[in-house]
Amino acid sequence: MTMRKKRESNSPGFINMGTSLLLVVFLVLALVVFAVLSLSSAQADKNIVDRQVGASENYYRALEDSEELLGDIDRLLAENEEAIKGCESYGRAAFLTELLEELPGGSDADVTADEEGLITISFSVAVDETKYISTKIVLTQRLTEQGPESEYLYEMKSRSCS
């Protein structure tokens, strides 16, 4: 009986079991920490992607609006080509300003004429609070053997405003 007591009190199994338990608890805690870090990283990535998707949608929506207004202006110029050609260059700018006011969004367009007689129509469409798409249309007139020929040059630029 004394031998049994001695063996129970000096049993190496109790110490080994405590060390194994601590090691398992440490591993489980490490796995939980890494899982939480992975989850927060994935959430941050999702937020970035959502912002980028929203910005892209806004940009392409504004680009579509800008191209639609450009098409309306092009149609308006084609329909009124003879009347526009009949005006003097500074009179053309005033005439085009009146025509553009009939278009949805056209009242925001700026029409200018320079000393060479080039008419410039420019307008901007907002993408968001800090960015916009700026479009500039230059109406030129070049001389050919048959007489003056109208040519429309379109230039679309995307600019951001801080």
C-alpha positions, 0 to 999 in steps of 0.5 A: 500500500505504501508503494501505491501511494508513492506511485500516485503522488509522483505520477508524471501523467498529471504534469504531462496532461497540464502541458498538453492542455496549455498547448491546445488552449494556446493553439485554439486562441491563436487560431481564433485570433488569425480567424478574426484578423482574416475576417476583418481584412476581408471586410476591409477589402469588401468595403474598398471594392464597394467604393470602387464599384460605386465610383465606376457606376457614377463615372459611367452614368455621367459619361452616358449623360454627357454622350447623350447631351453630345448627341442631342447637340449634334442633332440640333446642329444638323437640324439647324445647319442652314440657319447657323451658317446664315449667321455671322460668327458672333451671332452664331454664338447667341443663336446657338445659346438660344437653341441649346436652352431647349435641350435638357441640360443644354442650358448649362452649356457655355457657347463662345466665339473667338476672333477667328470665328471658331465657335466653342460649346462646352459643358460639364456633367458631375460624376460626384461631389469632386469630379466631373466630365468636361466636354468641349465641341469646337465648330470650325469652318474650312474652305474647300473648292466648292466653298466653306464646309462645316466640320465639327470637332468633338473633344471629351475630357475627364477632369477632377475638381478638388 
